[in-house]
Amino acid sequence: MIRFSANLSMLFTEHAFLDRFEAAARAGFTAVEYLGPYEAPKAEVAARLKGAGLKQALFNVPSGDWAKGERGIACHPDRVAEFRDGVARAVDYAHALACPTINVLAGIRPATVSVAEAHRTFVDNLRFAARALGAVGLNLLIEPINTFDIPGFFLNRSAQALELIDEVGAENLKMQYDIYHMQRMEGELAATMERHLARIGHIQIAGNPGRNEPDIGEINYPFLLQRLDALGYTGWIGAEYKPKGRTEDGLGWLKAWTKA
């Protein structure tokens, strides 16, 4: 059964962050995700989550200064201590929100850092995070992101993610497969997901071009979602897109799927 999670960093932004939980539940979502809950007290986030009757699908380890253009620090050799502190903070919030899964963004490789050094740093940080999360029963994800939207993003292809997972060698580490990002980078969406479904811990959707509603553009989501359902995918499908207008006005795709 396909289950949808609303990404509250991008959807329902007509409302203040803590009010987006109830808006997502009213719209028909059964879970939520977002970049991070860290600007709000964990008890308040937990109360909003419970009050709306939602599950927490996942969120990210703290990813640096988003407002300044940082998109993760896991491949930054000079930010290792900060990354590891962020892992501890993420675990603390995960317990409060009953969240089973945490995502790590590799980040943009600094110009002064070689590919080899960034790779070593990322692998070491992932091993640390996988151990820390595994010790308390949590899952870890890494996400390839397209380099058109985020130039220089270190992890940008599914094959690279899978190779990293093999190198790290942790049972609780999987790939977050964002269909929008991977359509832009490599295509072969259905074949890739079918081949590697056991190694995919979360899927996200958005239309391409534009990263708008998933019923807009060139990606055949009815086909892909039906295929995932037939294959027995049991994880969440995260709606991580930029609404063209008010979020509530562009949810025809969700209503159509839940009525099917």
C-alpha positions in Angstrom: 0.0 0.0 0.0 1.4 3.4 -1.0 1.6 5.9 1.8 2.3 9.6 1.4 4.3 11.9 3.7 4.1 15.7 3.4 7.4 17.5 3.4 6.6 20.5 5.7 9.7 22.4 4.6 8.1 22.8 1.2 4.3 22.2 1.6 1.8 24.2 3.6 4.2 27.2 3.9 1.1 29.4 4.0 1.1 28.4 7.7 3.7 28.8 10.4 5.8 25.6 10.8 4.0 24.2 13.8 0.6 24.8 12.2 1.5 22.8 9.1 1.0 19.5 10.9 -2.7 20.0 11.3 -2.9 21.3 7.7 -1.2 18.2 6.4 -3.6 15.9 8.3 -6.7 17.8 7.0 -5.4 17.4 3.5 -5.2 13.6 3.8 -1.5 13.0 4.6 -0.7 10.4 7.2 2.9 11.3 7.9 5.2 14.2 7.7 8.9 14.9 7.0 11.0 18.1 6.8 14.6 19.3 6.7 14.8 19.5 10.5 12.6 20.3 13.6 15.4 21.9 15.5 14.1 25.5 15.6 11.1 24.4 17.7 11.3 22.6 21.1 11.0 18.9 20.7 8.1 18.6 23.1 6.1 21.1 21.1 6.8 19.3 17.8 5.8 16.0 19.4 2.6 17.6 20.7 1.6 18.9 17.2 2.5 15.6 15.6 0.4 13.6 18.1 -2.5 16.1 18.0 -2.7 15.8 14.2 -2.6 12.0 14.3 0.5 11.9 12.1 3.6 9.7 12.0 7.0 11.2 11.6 8.6 9.6 8.5 12.1 11.2 8.7 14.1 14.4 9.0 17.7 15.3 8.4 20.8 15.6 10.6 21.5 19.3 11.0 22.9 20.5 7.7 24.8 23.7 8.4 23.6 27.2 7.7 20.8 26.7 5.1 20.2 30.5 4.8 23.8 30.9 3.7 23.6 28.2 1.0 25.0 25.3 3.0 23.3 22.0 2.0 24.9 19.6 4.5 28.4 19.3 6.0 29.0 15.5 6.0 31.8 15.8 3.4 33.5 18.8 5.0 36.8 17.7 6.8 36.8 20.8 9.0 33.2 20.3 10.2 33.5 16.7 11.6 32.9 17.7 15.3 29.9 19.8 14.3 28.5 16.9 12.2 28.9 14.4 15.1 27.2 16.8 17.5 24.4 17.1 15.0 24.0 13.3 15.0 23.4 13.3 18.7 20.9 16.1 18.4 19.1 14.3 15.7 18.9 11.1 17.8 17.4 13.2 20.7 14.7 14.6 18.5 14.0 11.2 16.9 13.3 9.7 20.2 10.9 12.5 21.1 9.1 12.2 17.8 9.1 8.4 17.4 10.9 8.9 14.2 12.6 5.7 12.9 14.8 7.2 10.1 17.3 10.1 9.8 18.7 11.4 6.5 22.3 12.8 6.1 23.0 15.3 3.4 26.5 15.0 2.0 26.8 18.7 1.2 28.6 20.8 -1.4 32.3 19.8 -1.7 34.4 22.9 -0.7 36.7 24.1 -3.5 39.7 23.6 -1.3 38.9 20.0 -0.6 39.8 17.2 -3.0 37.3 14.6 -4.1 39.3 11.9 -2.3 39.4 13.9 1.0 35.7 14.6 0.8 35.0 11.0 0.1 37.0 9.8 3.1 35.3 12.4 5.4 31.9 11.4 4.2 32.6 7.6 4.7 34.0 8.2 8.2 31.0 10.4 9.2 28.6 7.8 7.8 30.2 5.1 9.8 30.0 7.2 12.9 26.3 8.1 12.3 25.4 4.5 11.4 26.9 3.2 14.7 25.2 5.9 16.7 21.8 5.4 15.2 22.1 1.6 15.1 22.8 1.5 18.8 19.3 2.9 19.4 17.5 1.1 16.7 17.3 3.9 14.1 17.9 3.8 10.3 20.2 6.1 8.3 19.7 7.4 4.8 21.9 9.1 2.2 20.4 11.1 -0.6 21.7 11.8 -4.1 20.8 15.3 -5.3 21.0 16.7 -8.8 23.7 19.2 -9.6 21.5 21.4 -11.6 19.6 22.6 -8.5 22.6 22.4 -6.2 25.9 22.7 -8.2 28.7 20.9 -6.6 26.6 18.6 -4.4 29.0 15.8 -3.6 26.5 12.8 -3.7 24.6 13.1 -7.0 24.0 9.6 -8.5 22.3 6.5 -7.3 25.3 4.3 -8.2 27.6 6.5 -6.1 25.2 6.2 -3.2 25.1 2.4 -3.4 28.9 2.2 -3.6 29.1 4.4 -0.5 26.7 2.1 1.3 28.8 -0.9 0.4 32.0 0.8 1.6 30.4 1.9 4.9 29.1 -1.6 5.5 26.3 -0.8 7.9 23.1 -2.8 7.9 21.0 0.2 8.9 22.3 2.5 6.0 20.1 2.8 2.9 19.5 5.2 0.0 16.8 7.9 -0.1 15.7 7.9 -3.7 14.3 11.2 -4.8 12.6 10.6 -8.2 12.8 14.2 -9.2 16.5 14.5 -8.5 17.3 11.2 -10.3 15.2 12.0 -13.3 17.4 15.1 -13.8 20.7 13.2 -13.3 20.2 9.8 -14.9 16.6 8.7 -15.7 16.0 4.9 -15.7 13.6 5.5 -12.8 11.5 2.3 -12.8 14.4 0.0 -13.6 16.6 1.6 -10.9 14.0 1.4 -8.2 13.1 -2.2 -9.1 16.7 -3.3 -9.2 17.6 -1.7 -5.8 14.3 -1.6 -4.0 15.7 -3.6 -1.0 18.4 -0.9 -0.6 16.0 2.1 -0.8 14.7 3.3 2.6 12.6 6.2 1.4 11.3 7.7 -1.8 10.4 11.3 -2.7 8.4 12.8 -5.5 8.0 16.1 -7.5 7.2 17.0 -11.0 9.9 17.7 -13.6 10.6 20.3 -14.9 10.0 22.9 -12.2 9.8 20.6 -9.1 6.1 21.4 -8.8 3.2 19.1 -8.1 3.9 15.4 -9.1 1.0 15.4 -11.7 2.8 18.1 -13.7 5.5 17.4 -16.2 7.3 14.5 -17.8 7.4 11.9 -15.0 4.7 9.3 -15.2 3.9 9.0 -11.5 0.8 6.8 -11.8 2.9 4.2 -13.6 5.8 4.5 -11.1 3.6 4.4 -8.0 1.6 1.5 -9.3 4.8 -0.3 -10.0 6.2 0.3 -6.5 2.9 -0.9 -5.0 3.0 -4.1 -7.1 6.6 -4.7 -6.0 5.6 -4.5 -2.4 7.3 -1.2 -1.4 6.2 -0.5 2.2 8.1 2.7 2.9 6.8 6.3 2.7 6.5 8.4 -0.4 7.6 11.9 0.5 5.8 14.8 -1.3 8.8 17.2 -1.6 7.8 19.7 -4.2 7.2 23.4 -4.6 3.5 24.1 -5.0 2.5 26.4 -7.9 0.1 28.2 -5.6 -1.5 27.4 -2.3 -0.6 23.8 -1.3 -4.3 22.9 -0.7 -5.2 23.9 -4.3 -2.7 21.6 -5.9 -3.5 18.3 -4.1 -5.6 16.7 -6.9 -2.9 14.1 -7.4 -3.2 13.0 -3.7 -7.0 12.9 -3.8 -6.9 10.9 -7.1 -4.5 8.3 -5.6 -6.3 7.9 -2.3 -9.6 7.3 -4.1 -8.0 4.7 -6.4 
